[in-house]
Amino acid sequence: MAEARRIDHRAGYRGGALAVLAALAVAGAVGCGKKAGPPPGHAPELTGLAVVPANAQAVVGVDVAKLTDSQVVDRAIEQLLTHDAALAERWQRFKEACKIDLEKQIKRVIIALGPHTGLQPGTGPVLMIATGSVPETELKDCVTKLVGTGGGTVTGKAVQDRTVYLAKDGNRTMYFAYSRPDTIVLGSDEAYLTEALSSGKKAADDPELTTWRRLVNARSPLWAVGRTDPRIRDGLVQLTEGKISAGPAAFAASLDLTDGAKFQLSAVMATQEQAKNLESYAKGELALLGAAAQLKSLGALVAKLGVTVDNAVVQFQATLTVDDLNRLLSALDAASTSEQDRPPPDPAAGSGTQQ
C-alpha cells in the first residue's frame, strides 16, 4: 500500500492540481462574463492583488503553472477525488460539459477572505480572482450547461459599467464578472464583489497586509498572509495550557512543492517577549517529537524542522526532499494499515468459559 502512494521523480498526474480550481468552480456553479463595449474609463481595469479590497482578512496566492508541475500536489488531488465521490462527480461533469483547458488557460489565482459579517469569525465573503485566457463565450456556455442540468439559472445586470452575473443552482449561488479581459472575479457576496470591481482602496494600500507580504517568498507556488482567526489564536493558549500568553496576531506562509517540499511559516506576535515564549515552547515540543519519531526511523525528518525568532516574528521552516516525503508517506501508510491487518481476537479468549 505504501508503494501505491510513492511519489515518482519521473511521472506525475498532470493537470491534477487544477482539479481544485475546477472543483471550486463546479461546486459553486460559477462562471463569468463582461458587458460588451463598456464606455472607456468608467470602470477600472484591475487584476491580481489590485482587485482585493483593503479590508481583506486573509489573502492566498497560487501560481497555477508551478503547482501543475508538482507531483506532490497532483497525488494529493487524486486522493481527494478518490475519497470524495460528490466532488469527483462534479469534476467529471465539468470535463464533459466544458471545453476549457484549465491547465493552459488559468495562470494565477488569488483567494481573499473579507471581514466577517456574522457574529462568528470566518463568516466573511470570499473572492476568487483568476487570471488567464478564458474566452467569455466559452465560460458562459460552460456555466449555462452546468447549472442548466440541475434546473439552475444564470442572470446578469449592469454594475459599474460591467455585467455582474448571478448563477443559481438550488441553494447555491455565486456572483462573477470580468475586471478586465484576462481577469475573472468570482464572489459569494454581491456587495463585496462590487467593491472589488471598484477603484477604492486595495490590499496594497493596507500597511499591515503589505508588511506581512514581505515575509513570504513571492516566487513560491503557494503563499498566504492574513490576520489570525481568533478561534485559532485563543485555542493555542488553551492547547499550551497557558505556557504562551497569546497566539499570533497574524501569519505569513509560503509553500513550494515543485521538488520535495519547502515550507516557511511566520507567526507575527504582538511583542518580542511573546515571540520568545512561543519559540521556547515550540523547540521543547520539537525535541519531544524528535524522540518519538526515532521509533519510526523519522528522527532525521524532524531534525529538518527549524524554529527561529526575529524581533516579534517566529519563523518555522522545513525543507524536505522527495525521498523524505516518500519515507514519511510509507510511515503513515504503515500506521494506518497496522490495525486493519491485525486478525480479529479469538471470541473464546478471556471469556472465562470452562471446558
C-alpha atoms as a printed R data frame, in Angstrom:
    type eleno elety resid chain resno       x       y       z
1   ATOM     1    CA   MET     A     1   0.000   0.000   0.000
2   ATOM     2    CA   ALA     A     2   2.875   2.367   0.773
3   ATOM     3    CA   GLU     A     3   4.252   1.784  -2.709
4   ATOM     4    CA   ALA     A     4   0.973   2.928  -4.247
5   ATOM     5    CA   ARG     A     5   1.382   6.342  -2.666
6   ATOM     6    CA   ARG     A     6   5.040   6.742  -3.605
7   ATOM     7    CA   ILE     A     7   5.963   9.955  -5.399
8   ATOM     8    CA   ASP     A     8   7.720   9.242  -8.688
9   ATOM     9    CA   HIS     A     9  10.559  11.536  -9.814
10  ATOM    10    CA   ARG     A    10   9.766  10.878 -13.476
11  ATOM    11    CA   ALA     A    11   5.994  10.925 -13.714
12  ATOM    12    CA   GLY     A    12   3.204  12.941 -12.117
13  ATOM    13    CA   TYR     A    13  -0.503  13.436 -12.510
14  ATOM    14    CA   ARG     A    14  -0.512  16.301 -15.000
15  ATOM    15    CA   GLY     A    15  -3.388  18.671 -14.551
16  ATOM    16    CA   GLY     A    16  -4.472  17.198 -11.230
17  ATOM    17    CA   ALA     A    17  -3.617  20.360  -9.309
18  ATOM    18    CA   LEU     A    18  -6.121  22.220 -11.430
19  ATOM    19    CA   ALA     A    19  -8.869  19.941 -10.165
20  ATOM    20    CA   VAL     A    20  -9.013  22.088  -7.031
21  ATOM    21    CA   LEU     A    21  -9.817  25.175  -9.090
22  ATOM    22    CA   ALA     A    22 -12.348  23.285 -11.178
23  ATOM    23    CA   ALA     A    23 -13.934  21.845  -8.055
24  ATOM    24    CA   LEU     A    24 -14.363  25.327  -6.619
25  ATOM    25    CA   ALA     A    25 -15.995  26.493  -9.835
26  ATOM    26    CA   VAL     A    26 -18.222  23.454 -10.216
27  ATOM    27    CA   ALA     A    27 -19.220  23.258  -6.559
28  ATOM    28    CA   GLY     A    28 -20.462  26.840  -6.690
29  ATOM    29    CA   ALA     A    29 -21.731  26.557 -10.292
30  ATOM    30    CA   VAL     A    30 -19.730  29.625 -11.241
31  ATOM    31    CA   GLY     A    31 -18.907  31.356 -14.488
32  ATOM    32    CA   CYS     A    32 -18.310  34.854 -15.682
33  ATOM    33    CA   GLY     A    33 -18.753  37.435 -18.388
34  ATOM    34    CA   LYS     A    34 -18.323  41.123 -19.092
35  ATOM    35    CA   LYS     A    35 -20.531  43.662 -20.716
36  ATOM    36    CA   ALA     A    36 -19.712  44.165 -24.388
37  ATOM    37    CA   GLY     A    37 -18.209  47.542 -25.182
38  ATOM    38    CA   PRO     A    38 -18.474  49.483 -21.893
39  ATOM    39    CA   PRO     A    39 -17.714  53.206 -22.126
40  ATOM    40    CA   PRO     A    40 -13.929  53.641 -21.722
41  ATOM    41    CA   GLY     A    41 -12.600  54.988 -18.442
42  ATOM    42    CA   HIS     A    42 -15.767  54.361 -16.421
43  ATOM    43    CA   ALA     A    43 -14.672  51.146 -14.721
44  ATOM    44    CA   PRO     A    44 -11.028  50.477 -13.744
45  ATOM    45    CA   GLU     A    45  -9.284  47.510 -15.315
46  ATOM    46    CA   LEU     A    46  -7.869  45.604 -12.364
47  ATOM    47    CA   THR     A    47  -6.056  42.306 -11.943
48  ATOM    48    CA   GLY     A    48  -4.345  40.273  -9.210
49  ATOM    49    CA   LEU     A    49  -3.957  41.935  -5.815
50  ATOM    50    CA   ALA     A    50  -5.305  45.192  -7.247
51  ATOM    51    CA   VAL     A    51  -8.758  43.559  -7.156
52  ATOM    52    CA   VAL     A    52  -8.600  42.599  -3.452
53  ATOM    53    CA   PRO     A    53 -10.241  45.185  -1.138
54  ATOM    54    CA   ALA     A    54  -8.044  46.659   1.593
55  ATOM    55    CA   ASN     A    55 -10.209  45.194   4.370
56  ATOM    56    CA   ALA     A    56  -9.406  41.590   3.398
57  ATOM    57    CA   GLN     A    57  -8.610  39.459   6.432
58  ATOM    58    CA   ALA     A    58  -6.526  36.880   4.570
59  ATOM    59    CA   VAL     A    59  -5.094  36.537   1.065
60  ATOM    60    CA   VAL     A    60  -3.826  33.387  -0.677
61  ATOM    61    CA   GLY     A    61  -1.777  33.461  -3.887
62  ATOM    62    CA   VAL     A    62  -1.441  30.482  -6.243
63  ATOM    63    CA   ASP     A    63   0.869  30.094  -9.234
64  ATOM    64    CA   VAL     A    64  -1.139  27.508 -11.150
65  ATOM    65    CA   ALA     A    65   1.607  26.596 -13.630
66  ATOM    66    CA   LYS     A    66   4.074  25.762 -10.851
67  ATOM    67    CA   LEU     A    67   1.516  23.720  -8.919
68  ATOM    68    CA   THR     A    68   0.588  21.830 -12.069
69  ATOM    69    CA   ASP     A    69   4.183  20.601 -12.266
70  ATOM    70    CA   SER     A    70   4.121  19.348  -8.668
71  ATOM    71    CA   GLN     A    71   3.810  15.580  -8.333
72  ATOM    72    CA   VAL     A    72   3.059  16.023  -4.612
73  ATOM    73    CA   VAL     A    73   0.032  18.213  -5.291
74  ATOM    74    CA   ASP     A    74  -1.165  16.027  -8.143
75  ATOM    75    CA   ARG     A    75  -1.079  12.982  -5.901
76  ATOM    76    CA   ALA     A    76  -2.943  14.809  -3.123
77  ATOM    77    CA   ILE     A    77  -5.677  15.942  -5.522
78  ATOM    78    CA   GLU     A    78  -6.055  12.426  -6.886
79  ATOM    79    CA   GLN     A    79  -6.527  11.123  -3.352
80  ATOM    80    CA   LEU     A    80  -9.086  13.865  -2.653
81  ATOM    81    CA   LEU     A    81 -11.159  12.946  -5.708
82  ATOM    82    CA   THR     A    82 -10.866   9.253  -4.892
83  ATOM    83    CA   HIS     A    83 -12.286   9.704  -1.396
84  ATOM    84    CA   ASP     A    84 -14.957  12.316  -2.218
85  ATOM    85    CA   ALA     A    85 -17.486  10.841  -4.627
86  ATOM    86    CA   ALA     A    86 -19.582  14.029  -4.844
87  ATOM    87    CA   LEU     A    87 -16.552  16.150  -5.708
88  ATOM    88    CA   ALA     A    88 -15.366  13.604  -8.268
89  ATOM    89    CA   GLU     A    89 -18.838  13.594  -9.869
90  ATOM    90    CA   ARG     A    90 -18.849  17.407 -10.171
91  ATOM    91    CA   TRP     A    91 -15.335  17.329 -11.648
92  ATOM    92    CA   GLN     A    92 -16.482  14.752 -14.224
93  ATOM    93    CA   ARG     A    93 -19.487  16.918 -15.113
94  ATOM    94    CA   PHE     A    94 -17.182  19.873 -15.622
95  ATOM    95    CA   LYS     A    95 -14.926  17.939 -18.004
96  ATOM    96    CA   GLU     A    96 -17.884  16.671 -20.005
97  ATOM    97    CA   ALA     A    97 -19.750  19.978 -20.251
98  ATOM    98    CA   CYS     A    98 -16.883  22.405 -20.797
99  ATOM    99    CA   LYS     A    99 -14.102  22.750 -23.324
100 ATOM   100    CA   ILE     A   100 -11.866  24.819 -21.063
101 ATOM   101    CA   ASP     A   101  -8.291  23.621 -20.534
102 ATOM   102    CA   LEU     A   102  -7.688  24.915 -17.023
103 ATOM   103    CA   GLU     A   103  -4.063  23.807 -17.026
104 ATOM   104    CA   LYS     A   104  -3.265  26.043 -20.013
105 ATOM   105    CA   GLN     A   105  -5.831  28.799 -19.662
106 ATOM   106    CA   ILE     A   106  -5.554  29.722 -15.962
107 ATOM   107    CA   LYS     A   107  -2.175  31.119 -14.892
108 ATOM   108    CA   ARG     A   108  -2.653  32.633 -11.445
109 ATOM   109    CA   VAL     A   109  -5.318  32.606  -8.755
110 ATOM   110    CA   ILE     A   110  -5.806  34.793  -5.689
111 ATOM   111    CA   ILE     A   111  -8.312  33.940  -2.955
112 ATOM   112    CA   ALA     A   112  -9.332  36.594  -0.426
113 ATOM   113    CA   LEU     A   113 -11.476  36.407   2.705
114 ATOM   114    CA   GLY     A   114 -13.334  39.584   3.643
115 ATOM   115    CA   PRO     A   115 -14.254  40.794   7.145
116 ATOM   116    CA   HIS     A   116 -16.757  38.587   8.932
117 ATOM   117    CA   THR     A   117 -20.379  39.581   8.528
118 ATOM   118    CA   GLY     A   118 -21.874  37.439  11.285
119 ATOM   119    CA   LEU     A   119 -21.223  37.163  14.999
120 ATOM   120    CA   GLN     A   120 -18.576  34.485  14.493
121 ATOM   121    CA   PRO     A   121 -15.171  34.876  12.803
122 ATOM   122    CA   GLY     A   122 -14.645  33.169   9.469
123 ATOM   123    CA   THR     A   123 -18.069  34.180   8.141
124 ATOM   124    CA   GLY     A   124 -16.798  36.843   5.744
125 ATOM   125    CA   PRO     A   125 -17.363  36.896   1.978
126 ATOM   126    CA   VAL     A   126 -14.901  35.079  -0.268
127 ATOM   127    CA   LEU     A   127 -13.382  36.279  -3.538
128 ATOM   128    CA   MET     A   128 -11.501  34.255  -6.130
129 ATOM   129    CA   ILE     A   129  -9.565  36.151  -8.809
130 ATOM   130    CA   ALA     A   130  -8.374  34.040 -11.752
131 ATOM   131    CA   THR     A   131  -6.003  35.459 -14.361
132 ATOM   132    CA   GLY     A   132  -5.518  33.764 -17.721
133 ATOM   133    CA   SER     A   133  -7.061  33.454 -21.166
134 ATOM   134    CA   VAL     A   134 -10.578  32.084 -20.845
135 ATOM   135    CA   PRO     A   135 -12.848  33.487 -23.599
136 ATOM   136    CA   GLU     A   136 -16.121  34.907 -22.347
137 ATOM   137    CA   THR     A   137 -18.262  32.800 -24.676
138 ATOM   138    CA   GLU     A   138 -16.607  29.528 -23.630
139 ATOM   139    CA   LEU     A   139 -17.030  30.254 -19.959
140 ATOM   140    CA   LYS     A   140 -20.627  31.430 -20.274
141 ATOM   141    CA   ASP     A   141 -21.517  28.302 -22.240
142 ATOM   142    CA   CYS     A   142 -19.813  26.164 -19.593
143 ATOM   143    CA   VAL     A   143 -21.728  27.741 -16.722
144 ATOM   144    CA   THR     A   144 -25.033  27.557 -18.563
145 ATOM   145    CA   LYS     A   145 -24.581  23.836 -19.136
146 ATOM   146    CA   LEU     A   146 -23.519  23.151 -15.563
147 ATOM   147    CA   VAL     A   147 -26.361  24.949 -13.829
148 ATOM   148    CA   GLY     A   148 -28.904  24.058 -16.511
149 ATOM   149    CA   THR     A   149 -28.702  20.326 -15.832
150 ATOM   150    CA   GLY     A   150 -29.934  20.951 -12.298
151 ATOM   151    CA   GLY     A   151 -32.597  23.461 -13.227
152 ATOM   152    CA   GLY     A   152 -30.423  26.422 -12.270
153 ATOM   153    CA   THR     A   153 -30.336  29.831 -13.913
154 ATOM   154    CA   VAL     A   154 -27.799  32.471 -14.944
155 ATOM   155    CA   THR     A   155 -28.829  36.143 -14.944
156 ATOM   156    CA   GLY     A   156 -26.868  39.363 -15.287
157 ATOM   157    CA   LYS     A   157 -27.155  43.072 -14.548
158 ATOM   158    CA   ALA     A   158 -25.026  46.156 -15.216
159 ATOM   159    CA   VAL     A   159 -22.890  47.297 -12.272
160 ATOM   160    CA   GLN     A   160 -20.228  49.997 -12.699
161 ATOM   161    CA   ASP     A   161 -20.154  49.577 -16.485
162 ATOM   162    CA   ARG     A   162 -19.692  45.824 -16.145
163 ATOM   163    CA   THR     A   163 -22.082  42.902 -16.181
164 ATOM   164    CA   VAL     A   164 -22.232  41.068 -12.875
165 ATOM   165    CA   TYR     A   165 -23.732  37.620 -13.318
166 ATOM   166    CA   LEU     A   166 -25.564  35.533 -10.768
167 ATOM   167    CA   ALA     A   167 -25.511  31.740 -11.103
168 ATOM   168    CA   LYS     A   168 -28.081  29.877  -9.017
169 ATOM   169    CA   ASP     A   169 -28.255  26.124  -8.683
170 ATOM   170    CA   GLY     A   170 -30.600  25.004  -5.914
171 ATOM   171    CA   ASN     A   171 -29.495  26.724  -2.703
172 ATOM   172    CA   ARG     A   172 -26.048  27.555  -4.099
173 ATOM   173    CA   THR     A   173 -25.296  30.989  -5.540
174 ATOM   174    CA   MET     A   174 -22.211  32.679  -6.968
175 ATOM   175    CA   TYR     A   175 -21.578  36.109  -8.484
176 ATOM   176    CA   PHE     A   176 -18.994  36.671 -11.198
177 ATOM   177    CA   ALA     A   177 -17.670  39.294 -13.619
178 ATOM   178    CA   TYR     A   178 -14.600  40.329 -15.582
179 ATOM   179    CA   SER     A   179 -12.477  43.117 -14.057
180 ATOM   180    CA   ARG     A   180 -10.503  43.188 -17.311
181 ATOM   181    CA   PRO     A   181 -10.383  40.853 -20.354
182 ATOM   182    CA   ASP     A   182  -7.897  38.433 -18.747
183 ATOM   183    CA   THR     A   183  -9.187  38.535 -15.164
184 ATOM   184    CA   ILE     A   184 -12.259  36.787 -13.769
185 ATOM   185    CA   VAL     A   185 -13.618  37.785 -10.349
186 ATOM   186    CA   LEU     A   186 -15.880  35.318  -8.545
187 ATOM   187    CA   GLY     A   187 -17.536  36.005  -5.214
188 ATOM   188    CA   SER     A   188 -20.017  34.694  -2.693
189 ATOM   189    CA   ASP     A   189 -21.383  38.164  -1.929
190 ATOM   190    CA   GLU     A   190 -22.579  40.722  -4.486
191 ATOM   191    CA   ALA     A   191 -21.645  43.764  -2.405
192 ATOM   192    CA   TYR     A   192 -18.091  42.551  -1.802
193 ATOM   193    CA   LEU     A   193 -17.613  41.630  -5.454
194 ATOM   194    CA   THR     A   194 -18.840  45.100  -6.450
195 ATOM   195    CA   GLU     A   195 -16.333  46.610  -4.018
196 ATOM   196    CA   ALA     A   196 -13.585  44.536  -5.630
197 ATOM   197    CA   LEU     A   197 -14.505  45.860  -9.078
198 ATOM   198    CA   SER     A   198 -14.377  49.479  -7.888
199 ATOM   199    CA   SER     A   199 -11.399  51.837  -7.674
200 ATOM   200    CA   GLY     A   200 -11.454  52.022  -3.860
201 ATOM   201    CA   LYS     A   201  -8.576  51.139  -1.524
202 ATOM   202    CA   LYS     A   202  -6.989  47.765  -2.222
203 ATOM   203    CA   ALA     A   203  -4.763  45.251  -0.432
204 ATOM   204    CA   ALA     A   204  -1.606  47.117  -1.439
205 ATOM   205    CA   ASP     A   205  -2.934  50.181   0.421
206 ATOM   206    CA   ASP     A   206  -3.193  48.321   3.735
207 ATOM   207    CA   PRO     A   207   0.100  48.751   5.655
208 ATOM   208    CA   GLU     A   208  -0.284  45.545   7.682
209 ATOM   209    CA   LEU     A   209  -1.007  43.298   4.691
210 ATOM   210    CA   THR     A   210   1.926  44.922   2.877
211 ATOM   211    CA   THR     A   211   4.263  44.251   5.814
212 ATOM   212    CA   TRP     A   212   3.185  40.628   6.128
213 ATOM   213    CA   ARG     A   213   3.595  40.028   2.395
214 ATOM   214    CA   ARG     A   214   7.278  40.923   2.752
215 ATOM   215    CA   LEU     A   215   7.655  37.843   4.991
216 ATOM   216    CA   VAL     A   216   6.734  35.386   2.217
217 ATOM   217    CA   ASN     A   217   8.622  34.243  -0.850
218 ATOM   218    CA   ALA     A   218   6.613  35.868  -3.643
219 ATOM   219    CA   ARG     A   219   8.041  33.339  -6.127
220 ATOM   220    CA   SER     A   220   6.597  30.370  -4.243
221 ATOM   221    CA   PRO     A   221   3.813  28.449  -5.980
222 ATOM   222    CA   LEU     A   222   1.632  28.989  -2.916
223 ATOM   223    CA   TRP     A   223   1.681  31.762  -0.323
224 ATOM   224    CA   ALA     A   224  -0.739  33.182   2.232
225 ATOM   225    CA   VAL     A   225  -0.901  36.127   4.630
226 ATOM   226    CA   GLY     A   226  -3.555  37.412   6.982
227 ATOM   227    CA   ARG     A   227  -4.892  38.071  10.427
228 ATOM   228    CA   THR     A   228  -5.119  35.004  12.636
229 ATOM   229    CA   ASP     A   229  -8.618  33.726  13.289
230 ATOM   230    CA   PRO     A   230  -9.418  34.429  16.984
231 ATOM   231    CA   ARG     A   231 -10.501  30.807  17.417
232 ATOM   232    CA   ILE     A   232  -7.011  29.650  16.449
233 ATOM   233    CA   ARG     A   233  -5.253  32.415  18.363
234 ATOM   234    CA   ASP     A   234  -7.111  31.708  21.611
235 ATOM   235    CA   GLY     A   235  -7.038  27.960  21.024
236 ATOM   236    CA   LEU     A   236  -3.239  27.941  21.045
237 ATOM   237    CA   VAL     A   237  -3.218  29.420  24.538
238 ATOM   238    CA   GLN     A   238  -5.510  26.617  25.750
239 ATOM   239    CA   LEU     A   239  -3.542  23.976  23.851
240 ATOM   240    CA   THR     A   240  -0.294  25.017  25.520
241 ATOM   241    CA   GLU     A   241  -2.022  25.164  28.923
242 ATOM   242    CA   GLY     A   242  -1.018  28.797  29.326
243 ATOM   243    CA   LYS     A   243   2.676  28.307  28.503
244 ATOM   244    CA   ILE     A   244   2.240  31.045  25.927
245 ATOM   245    CA   SER     A   245   0.147  34.059  26.918
246 ATOM   246    CA   ALA     A   246  -1.209  34.846  23.446
247 ATOM   247    CA   GLY     A   247  -1.367  33.368  19.982
248 ATOM   248    CA   PRO     A   248  -0.006  35.114  16.860
249 ATOM   249    CA   ALA     A   249  -1.831  38.226  15.690
250 ATOM   250    CA   ALA     A   250  -1.063  37.438  12.050
251 ATOM   251    CA   PHE     A   251   0.614  34.832   9.850
252 ATOM   252    CA   ALA     A   252   2.582  34.660   6.619
253 ATOM   253    CA   ALA     A   253   3.312  31.345   4.905
254 ATOM   254    CA   SER     A   254   4.819  30.060   1.678
255 ATOM   255    CA   LEU     A   255   4.990  26.531   0.289
256 ATOM   256    CA   ASP     A   256   6.936  25.133  -2.654
257 ATOM   257    CA   LEU     A   257   6.090  21.556  -3.682
258 ATOM   258    CA   THR     A   258   7.860  21.647  -7.028
259 ATOM   259    CA   ASP     A   259  10.624  19.256  -5.924
260 ATOM   260    CA   GLY     A   260  10.002  17.873  -2.468
261 ATOM   261    CA   ALA     A   261   8.604  20.411  -0.008
262 ATOM   262    CA   LYS     A   262   9.917  23.777   1.154
263 ATOM   263    CA   PHE     A   263   7.764  25.301   3.861
264 ATOM   264    CA   GLN     A   264   8.010  28.552   5.787
265 ATOM   265    CA   LEU     A   265   5.555  29.921   8.330
266 ATOM   266    CA   SER     A   266   5.954  33.267  10.082
267 ATOM   267    CA   ALA     A   267   3.930  33.786  13.258
268 ATOM   268    CA   VAL     A   268   3.620  37.531  13.923
269 ATOM   269    CA   MET     A   269   3.322  38.132  17.663
270 ATOM   270    CA   ALA     A   270   2.259  41.327  19.416
271 ATOM   271    CA   THR     A   271   5.534  41.661  21.362
272 ATOM   272    CA   GLN     A   272   9.075  40.311  21.285
273 ATOM   273    CA   GLU     A   273   8.506  38.654  24.673
274 ATOM   274    CA   GLN     A   274   5.548  36.703  23.280
275 ATOM   275    CA   ALA     A   275   7.711  35.651  20.334
276 ATOM   276    CA   LYS     A   276  10.433  34.339  22.668
277 ATOM   277    CA   ASN     A   277   7.862  32.370  24.662
278 ATOM   278    CA   LEU     A   278   6.446  30.772  21.519
279 ATOM   279    CA   GLU     A   279   9.935  29.922  20.243
280 ATOM   280    CA   SER     A   280  10.841  28.274  23.569
281 ATOM   281    CA   TYR     A   281   7.621  26.263  23.648
282 ATOM   282    CA   ALA     A   282   7.969  25.151  20.009
283 ATOM   283    CA   LYS     A   283  11.554  23.986  20.465
284 ATOM   284    CA   GLY     A   284  10.544  21.952  23.501
285 ATOM   285    CA   GLU     A   285   7.754  20.265  21.550
286 ATOM   286    CA   LEU     A   286  10.094  19.544  18.628
287 ATOM   287    CA   ALA     A   287  12.533  17.825  20.992
288 ATOM   288    CA   LEU     A   288   9.756  15.531  22.238
289 ATOM   289    CA   LEU     A   289   8.539  14.919  18.695
290 ATOM   290    CA   GLY     A   290  12.064  14.068  17.560
291 ATOM   291    CA   ALA     A   291  12.451  11.493  20.328
292 ATOM   292    CA   ALA     A   292   9.140   9.864  19.406
293 ATOM   293    CA   ALA     A   293   9.994   9.931  15.692
294 ATOM   294    CA   GLN     A   294  13.132   7.895  16.333
295 ATOM   295    CA   LEU     A   295  10.893   4.903  16.980
296 ATOM   296    CA   LYS     A   296   9.657   5.154  13.378
297 ATOM   297    CA   SER     A   297  13.103   5.999  11.964
298 ATOM   298    CA   LEU     A   298  11.849   9.516  11.194
299 ATOM   299    CA   GLY     A   299  14.109  11.420  13.555
300 ATOM   300    CA   ALA     A   300  16.136  12.834  10.659
301 ATOM   301    CA   LEU     A   301  12.981  14.355   9.176
302 ATOM   302    CA   VAL     A   302  12.001  16.087  12.418
303 ATOM   303    CA   ALA     A   303  15.553  17.432  12.669
304 ATOM   304    CA   LYS     A   304  14.909  19.365   9.454
305 ATOM   305    CA   LEU     A   305  12.219  21.454  11.168
306 ATOM   306    CA   GLY     A   306  13.731  24.728  12.335
307 ATOM   307    CA   VAL     A   307  12.432  27.472  14.645
308 ATOM   308    CA   THR     A   308  13.997  30.943  14.895
309 ATOM   309    CA   VAL     A   309  12.856  34.329  16.164
310 ATOM   310    CA   ASP     A   310  13.398  37.810  14.734
311 ATOM   311    CA   ASN     A   311  12.037  40.574  16.952
312 ATOM   312    CA   ALA     A   312   8.301  39.780  17.244
313 ATOM   313    CA   VAL     A   313   8.219  37.219  14.424
314 ATOM   314    CA   VAL     A   314   8.703  33.467  14.969
315 ATOM   315    CA   GLN     A   315   9.865  31.600  11.844
316 ATOM   316    CA   PHE     A   316   9.108  27.909  11.280
317 ATOM   317    CA   GLN     A   317  10.967  26.343   8.339
318 ATOM   318    CA   ALA     A   318  11.401  22.921   6.768
319 ATOM   319    CA   THR     A   319  12.983  21.638   3.564
320 ATOM   320    CA   LEU     A   320  12.209  18.030   2.623
321 ATOM   321    CA   THR     A   321  13.394  16.096  -0.416
322 ATOM   322    CA   VAL     A   322  11.217  13.754  -2.474
323 ATOM   323    CA   ASP     A   323  12.900  10.829  -0.685
324 ATOM   324    CA   ASP     A   324  11.981  12.413   2.657
325 ATOM   325    CA   LEU     A   325   8.351  12.648   1.593
326 ATOM   326    CA   ASN     A   326   8.327   9.037   0.420
327 ATOM   327    CA   ARG     A   327   9.670   7.897   3.788
328 ATOM   328    CA   LEU     A   328   7.003   9.929   5.565
329 ATOM   329    CA   LEU     A   329   4.231   8.507   3.363
330 ATOM   330    CA   SER     A   330   5.493   4.976   3.962
331 ATOM   331    CA   ALA     A   331   5.414   5.519   7.727
332 ATOM   332    CA   LEU     A   332   1.893   6.968   7.578
333 ATOM   333    CA   ASP     A   333   0.705   4.052   5.440
334 ATOM   334    CA   ALA     A   334   2.182   1.554   7.857
335 ATOM   335    CA   ALA     A   335   0.426   3.257  10.784
336 ATOM   336    CA   SER     A   336  -2.940   3.358   9.004
337 ATOM   337    CA   THR     A   337  -2.872  -0.288   7.905
338 ATOM   338    CA   SER     A   338  -1.478  -1.945  11.042
339 ATOM   339    CA   GLU     A   339  -4.883  -2.028  12.752
340 ATOM   340    CA   GLN     A   340  -6.647  -3.230   9.593
341 ATOM   341    CA   ASP     A   341  -4.197  -6.071   9.042
342 ATOM   342    CA   ARG     A   342  -4.421  -7.297  12.634
343 ATOM   343    CA   PRO     A   343  -6.500 -10.537  12.869
344 ATOM   344    CA   PRO     A   344  -9.736 -10.368  14.878
345 ATOM   345    CA   PRO     A   345  -9.488 -11.533  18.511
346 ATOM   346    CA   ASP     A   346 -10.474 -15.055  19.449
347 ATOM   347    CA   PRO     A   347 -14.009 -14.758  20.871
348 ATOM   348    CA   ALA     A   348 -13.251 -17.543  23.345
349 ATOM   349    CA   ALA     A   349 -10.090 -15.874  24.643
350 ATOM   350    CA   GLY     A   350 -10.565 -14.349  28.076
351 ATOM   351    CA   SER     A   351 -14.237 -15.324  28.190
352 ATOM   352    CA   GLY     A   352 -13.809 -17.410  31.302
353 ATOM   353    CA   THR     A   353 -15.622 -20.382  29.678
354 ATOM   354    CA   GLN     A   354 -14.606 -23.683  31.250
355 ATOM   355    CA   GLN     A   355 -14.223 -26.825  29.193
